[in-house]
Amino acid sequence: MPQINLLPWRAEKRKERKLKFFIALGGATALALLITGVGYVVFESMISAQQHRNELLQARIKDLDKQIEEINALQSAKQKFISRMEIIEKLQHSRPQIVHVFDEIVKTLPDGTYLTAVKETGKRLRFDGVAQSSTRVSAFMRNIDASDYLKNPELQVVAAGNNSSASNFVLFADEAGGDELADQGQAAKAPLRRGGK
């Protein structure tokens, strides 16, 4: 019986399998590298797109911050303007008041009394003066009590002057506020009503 040597055929088959294996391995490696490269490119494009969006958002945020600062500045300017308007209104309202107060001082000052100094601190007035007698000072206080523009007379000092009959005095009074004067004016304008009718 003849003998057949199968070793070369097996060696060739083994070489062929090795070759196929290396080709498959190379193909898989190439495919893996290709997938990795495509994934890298996709992720890079997504990252760059997101960074672009972030830059746009940051630019919009900066614009909004500037607008908010402008709005705050406008509100601050508005508040200052309102405060100035209120001060101007108060000054306009109180402008005739001081004229009435000085006129009222002249009216309430009794004969035989004169003032050496008048000082205003807020709504508080201080009168330094000389009267022929303490009864004249009392009359001055009564006149202040009855006044529409002065109120709350408060005597601090009455002292005998260089002349035996004259008295130096220091007296305080308050200016009547504009609201009180307005209430008095409305009360004066209101019609008198008789009871039961």
Sequence and secondary structure as in RCSB ss.txt:
>XXXX:A:sequence
MPQINLLPWRAEKRKERKLKFFIALGGATALALLITGVGYVVFESMISAQQHRNELLQARIKDLDKQIEEINALQ
SAKQKFISRMEIIEKLQHSRPQIVHVFDEIVKTLPDGTYLTAVKETGKRLRFDGVAQSSTRVSAFMRNIDASDYL
KNPELQVVAAGNNSSASNFVLFADEAGGDELADQGQAAKAPLRRGGK
>XXXX:A:secstr
      HHHHHHHHHHHHHHHHHHHHHHHHHHHHHHHHHHHHHHHHHHHHHHHHHHHHHHHHHHHHHHHHHHHHH
HHHHHHHHHHHHHHHHHHHHHHHHHHHHHHHHHS TTEEEEEEEEETTEEEEEEEESSHHHHHHHHHHHHH SSE
EEEEEEEEEE SSSS EEEEEEEEE  HHHHHHHHHHHHS    TT 
